[in-house]
Amino acid sequence: MKDIMLKIVGKQISIDGGDQQMEFITEGKYDEEDESVLLYYDESDLSGMEGCTTSLKITDGKVKMQRFGKSIGLDTAIEFEQGRRFKGYYETPFGSIEMEVLTNFVVNKLKRDGGKGYLDIDYNVSLKGLAESRSYLKIEIL
């Protein structure tokens, strides 16, 4: 596993126009497994998930994101693949909420061996009965 620096930008575009963006730079880990790139990083208090670790398994145009740690009761997993819907649960401090994700696009420009590059994910998310928004996530290896 290789130590890397990551810049993470997350943007939520709300239907009512209340956009939110967070950005942080953190240490992470890079690894490769078969044809997949694996990234790991610890969440910050900016994301509201301090004490949580996020792992990404990137294979071609598919990304599997998992979050686990003491700040969430259940591990959360989301899969992103252009044009595909993913149904699962999103863990909050108040319990689990049914979630549906529709991936608009995934752009994988990560270099092998942990060199500079980036991953862009654009998706719509619906939290059953609570909120709908469009989100954009960019993870860049610095």
N, C-alpha and C positions, 0 to 999 in steps of 0.2 A: 504494500500500500504506500502511496506517495502523498506527502503533505502538500497542500495547495492553498491558495487564497481565492476566495469566491466573492463576487459582488452579486447580490441578490436584489432584484427590483420586482416588487409586486404591485399591481395596480388593479383596483376594483372600479368598474364603471357601472354605477347604479342607474337604474331606469329613471329615477327621479332627478338625476343630474348631480348627485352628491358623490363625486369621485373621490377616492382615497388612494394614496400611494405611500408605500414604505420602501426604504432602501437601506441596506446595510452591507458591510464588508466583514467577512468572517473567515476563520481558518476552516479548512475542510480536508477530506481525504479523497483520493482518487485510486480506483482499482479497475482491473479488467477481468472479466469472466467470460470465457468463450467469445462470443461476438458482441458482448454487452460491455458498456462503460458503467461503472458504479461510482456515485458521488455520495458523500456523507457530510453532514454539517449539523452543528448544534443551533437550534433556534435562539433568538434573542428576545428580550422583553418587548422590542418593537413589534414583533409578530404576534405577541400575546401568548406565545407558547414557550416561554423560558423553561428550561429543564427538559426540553423535548429534543430528540434527534430526528432529523429527516434523512431518509435514504432515497436515492433515485437510481433506478435500473433502466438504462437507456439502450434500446436495441432498435436500430434502424429508425422508423418513425413512430415507435411506441415507447412510452415512458410509464413506469410504475413507480409511484411515490408512496412511501410509507412513513408514518410518523409514530414514534413510540417514546415513552418516558413517563416520569412521575407526575407531570402536570396534566396528563389526560388519563381518563379511566380505561379506555379501550384504545388499542392501536388503530390508527386510521390509515386506510389504503385507498388510493385513487389511481385509476389507469387513464392515460391520455393517448388517444390514437385518432388522427384526423377523420372526421365524419362519424365517429362511433360514440354511442352513449354508454356511460358507466353508471351503475346504481350501487349505492353503498350507504355508509353511515358516517356522519361527521361528528366528532366528539367535541362537546363544549363543556364548560364548568358546570352547566346545568343538566347535562345528560346527552344522550345520542339523539341526533336528528337525521331523518331519512334525507338522502342527498342524491341528486342526479346531475351528472356532468356530461355536456356535449362538447367535444373538442373541435374547434374551428380549424386550427392548424398546429403542427409541431415542426419546428425548424431546428435541426441538429447540426451545428457547426463546431462540435467539439473535436479537438485533435486527439489522436491516439497518444498514449504515453503521458497524458496529463498536460499537454501543451496548451497554450492560450486558445480560447474558443468560447462558444456560447451555445445556449439552448433557449429557444423561445417557445412558449406555449400560450395559445390564445384559446379560451374556453368560456362557455356559459355554465353557470352553476345555479341550481334551484335547491333551496333548503325547504323541504316539504312544508308548505303553509306559512313560511316565515319571510323568505326573501328570495329574489331572483336578481342576478347580476351577471355582468360579463367581466372576466378577469384575464389579466395578462401577467405572465411570469417570465422573467428573463434571469437566467443563471449564467454568469460569465466567469471563466477561469482567468485570473489575472496573471 
